[in-house]
């Protein structure tokens, strides 16, 4: 991403409250090609079943990591539970959820740091600050004849962060998964399907609501899943 592209992206996020970037722009910025995305996707084969789904679903696999980003760089913080209150997540909020930590291979993959730093530059310019509390959530949503895959089981929602990014890593044998953004007054701002590895949607979580439609298999006889990396940015406590 050139300096002018970067400035334009930050301005778009600041003005509209969301930024949709195709893989061409993302890949160019972080120096990733098709082989890099394919290699990166292998980390999603090592996710762990989310056992905290109050709807009883077994369609979500994940890991979790918490970081501080400041002038010293991106620092991994001690592993701890992840929590959202019920006011933000009425389905699964209100309790400490203990997820498995990010793997060493995922943390050491250059794309992990490059993705976070790319996003951090955009949100930092949009917000006028340079230090962040950062949370990483690699997700896999599976679907099949036995159950529908639900990327957003709580429906239209906020995550309770300042900024939230959803970056597609892989889609395999699925239909659905269309992302949408809305105002509090029910105005639809965007409908778009992240379809290629590296497609990315970044939103100001304080200003817009987001949702993702359910997933179903194209061929029920084959494995079907959607892999994304969610990155949350919050202001550091004063």
NORBELFEN-V221786 format. One record per backbone hydrogen bond with DSSP energy under -1.0 kcal/mol. NH is the residue of the N-H (numbers start at 0). CO is the residue of the C=O. Records with the same first field share a line. If there is no record, write none. Layout:
BEGIN
NH: CO + CO
END
This chain:
BEGIN
5: 1
6: 2
7: 3
8: 4
9: 5
10: 6
11: 7
12: 8
13: 9
14: 10
15: 11
16: 12
18: 201
20: 199
25: 21
26: 22
27: 23
28: 24
29: 25
30: 26
31: 26
36: 32
37: 33
38: 34
39: 35
40: 36
42: 39
43: 40
44: 41
45: 42
46: 43
47: 61
49: 59
55: 52
60: 139
61: 47
62: 137
63: 99
64: 135
66: 133
67: 74
68: 131
69: 72
72: 69
74: 67
76: 65
81: 96
87: 84
88: 84
92: 88
93: 83
96: 81
106: 102
107: 103
111: 108
113: 109
114: 110
115: 111
116: 112
117: 113
118: 114
119: 115
120: 116
121: 117
122: 118
123: 119
124: 120
125: 121
126: 122
127: 123
128: 123
131: 68
132: 233
133: 66
134: 231
135: 64
136: 229
138: 227
139: 60
140: 225
141: 58
142: 223
143: 146
148: 214
154: 151
156: 209
161: 232
162: 232
163: 202
164: 230
165: 200
166: 228
167: 198
168: 226
169: 226
171: 224
174: 215
178: 191
179: 210
180: 189
181: 208
182: 186
185: 182
188: 180
189: 180
191: 178
197: 167
198: 195
199: 20
200: 165
201: 18
202: 163
203: 16
204: 161
206: 203
207: 203
208: 181
209: 156
210: 179
212: 177
214: 148
215: 174
217: 172
221: 218
224: 171
225: 140
226: 169
227: 138
228: 166
229: 136
230: 164
231: 134
232: 162
233: 132
END
